[in-house]
């Protein structure tokens, strides 16, 4: 997956060559390990969003992570069928 638009949730330093950082993590650690880490990351953003002063940005970051988990889950489910 190549990211083309830079936003607070997809900064340019998250991409490297032809793939994004999440894809590299999944490839290196496996989907299950990545998923557990990603879930904790999303919870962290939600837990601290009110106290950091970036409420909307942190909610968006959590949503990006949760959307990616759902996408990876759907991709895995489609490959198994």
C-alpha positions, 0 to 999 in steps of 0.5 A: 500500500502506497500512501500519497497524501501527507496528513497528521496520520500519514506523514511522509516518514511513514513511507519507505520505497514501495510500501508503508511502515504498517506493511513492513511491521506486518511482514516482519512481526506477523499480522497477529503481533502487529494487530495487538500492537495496533490495538494498543496504539489506538487505545493510547490515542483515545485514552489521552486525547482529552488531556493532550490538547489535540482531541480531534487529531488524536481521534483521527489517528485512532480511527486510521489505526482501527480502519487499518486493522479492519482492512487487514482483517478483511484482506486476511479473510478474503485470502482464506476464502 
